[in-house]
Amino acid sequence: MTWAALIPVIIQYGLPFAEKLWSQWTNNAGATPTQGDWDELKALASNNARTQMLAALSRAGIDPNSPTGQQFIALVPTT
């Protein structure tokens, strides 16, 4: 896998997804992906800025519906 192929994946899906994809590519050359591999990649791809912010608020004990929580969520890009 080249950087030219990996950079668009990083931009679109984020570094954790791209890192997992690269790891699978380099460590399992020629292996057929399993359903578990696919499920893990799908979970990583669905982890976006909003889900990360909600997780951070949860870890901090902040209700996302509170005024403070809403201020933090407003900082997250919607795309």
Residue pairs with C-beta under 8 A, 6 or more apart in sequence:
1 21
1 22
1 25
1 26
6 18
6 21
6 22
9 17
9 18
9 21
10 18
13 44
13 45
14 44
14 45
14 47
14 48
16 44
16 47
17 41
17 44
17 45
17 47
20 40
20 41
20 44
21 41
24 33
24 37
24 41
49 76
49 77
50 73
50 76
50 78
53 72
53 73
53 75
53 76
54 64
54 73
56 72
57 63
57 64
57 69
57 72
57 73
58 64
62 68
62 69
62 72
63 69
64 70
64 72
64 73
